[in-house]
Amino acid sequence: MLAISPTDRFVVLTGAGVSAESGIPTFRGVGGLWRNYRIEEVASPHAWRRDPRLVWEFYSMRRKVAASAKPNPAHIALANLERLLRERLLLCTQNVDDLHEQAGSKNVLHMHGELFKSRCDTCSRAPFQDRNTYDPPAEIPHCECGGRIRPHICWFGEVPFELDRIFHALEQCTMFMAVGTSGLVEPASPQPNENTQPLNNRILVTLKPRRDHVWPLFR
Ligand SMILES: [Zn+2]
């Protein structure tokens, strides 16, 4: 049981393992495949330029899968923790589904984008809610500026969102928790010290984290 003081500030990072428990497959990462395409071939700016219909077909499939998924106990526990800590908790997720929001989390930062949002690939129009699917032969919608509407996703080769805010929050936080991120098993994972409490294989809690230790997890 963790003792939380009134001045503690949390940063929580959640990754694909949390969504997987709700039946959302893990595509990102080495060896990820969809219909014999490597994921990099359908989730990159290059793929978008070469074959935007294929890209939308992939994301339409992902929207359909995610649309029927339900939050699991991890999502619900984190929403409860936010209710307790309010603005002293920043939930940063690598997941693009909306299961944290469905569970009741409000302060969620989607560093890899959001599956149910789209944006223009040309102008700076803000991302907007979009639950539509665009399977071929459906036309890819266009923006008023003439640009094409693309998924609001951080693709391979693009910079994750809100890194400044994450960096700042890591500076301020007294507790860091990572749940379901593959980074935990890679060399970049933080070195456990006497303040680290490994709860099980998939949850890591670090007290008084050193930012340079946990920063590599935010990829
Ligand atoms: Zn536009």
Boltz pocket constraint, residues with backbone or C-beta under 6 A from the ligand:
constraints:
  - pocket:
      binder: B
      contacts: [[A, 120], [A, 121], [A, 122], [A, 123], [A, 124], [A, 125], [A, 143], [A, 144], [A, 145], [A, 146], [A, 147]]
      max_distance: 6.0
